[in-house]
Structure formats: structure tokens, C-alpha cells
Amino acid sequence: MQYNAADKYLRMLRAYGVLERINTDNGNSISNTDARDAAEEFFNQCYHFKDWIKKDASIRVDQDVEEFINFSSAMQLAADYCNSLKACRFG
């Protein structure tokens, strides 16, 4: 499998766009399930973006990606959210 971090980044932006539309354009027409699914997808894309950065052969990373993530409160939030979902599904 090829890991293209730019493609993953664009997927992450599309997931964010869905959240933006839910927040601004739906009024009462969006279900709680749809909103939860959109939030889960966005955080999932954010969290797994780090793996794609590490595996994309075209990117030379001078800094430890995991260390960078650990010092980013936004990425820690995404990691905690994704890990809590994984624990619920498989635990």
C-alpha cells in the first residue's frame, strides 16, 4: 500500500468540512447519529494522519512524529477520542 500523506490530509479536510456543514447548515435536519459519525470520522482522520506522515516515502521527517503529537494538545485530544472509541468497540 502506498501512503500519500497529502491525500490523507485532504481526506481530513473533507471530514472537517462535513463537521462545518453540520454546524452551520443543518438546523434540526441532522440526527445525533449523523453528527456523532461525522465527529468520529474527523478525529479518526486527524489521529491517523501521523501514521501516514511516518510512512510516506516522499516525506523526510527530522523530528519524531510521536513526540510532536504528544506535545500537541489538539492531537492528544484526537488520540484520546480515537482510543476511547477503540476500547468501546473491542474491549
SULRA-V957433 format. One record per residue. SS is DSSP state (H for helix, E for strand, C for the rest). PSI is psi in radians with two decimals (999 if undefined). Layout:
SS:PSI / SS:PSI
This chain:
C:2.38 / C:2.43 / C:1.84 / C:1.80 / H:-0.55 / H:-0.70 / H:-0.74 / H:-0.68 / H:-0.76 / H:-0.66 / H:-0.69 / H:-0.74 / H:-0.66 / H:-0.70 / H:-0.67 / H:-0.68 / H:-0.66 / H:-0.77 / H:-0.72 / H:-0.78 / H:-0.70 / H:-0.72 / H:-0.59 / H:-0.42 / H:-0.04 / C:-0.34 / C:-2.17 / C:0.09 / C:-0.02 / C:2.37 / C:2.79 / H:-0.62 / H:-0.77 / H:-0.74 / H:-0.75 / H:-0.76 / H:-0.71 / H:-0.72 / H:-0.77 / H:-0.76 / H:-0.77 / H:-0.88 / H:-0.61 / H:-0.80 / H:-0.74 / H:-0.85 / H:-0.73 / H:-0.15 / H:-0.63 / H:-0.68 / H:-0.66 / H:-0.63 / H:-0.78 / H:-0.54 / H:-0.17 / C:1.98 / C:-0.35 / C:-0.12 / C:2.22 / C:2.01 / C:2.08 / C:-0.20 / C:2.59 / C:2.03 / H:-0.76 / H:-0.71 / H:-0.73 / H:-0.78 / H:-0.74 / H:-0.41 / C:0.13 / C:2.02 / H:-0.60 / H:-0.74 / H:-0.56 / H:-0.69 / H:-0.80 / H:-0.75 / H:-0.80 / H:-0.75 / H:-0.85 / H:-0.73 / H:-0.60 / H:-0.63 / H:-0.72 / H:-0.71 / H:-0.64 / H:-0.66 / H:-0.69 / H:-0.13 / C:999
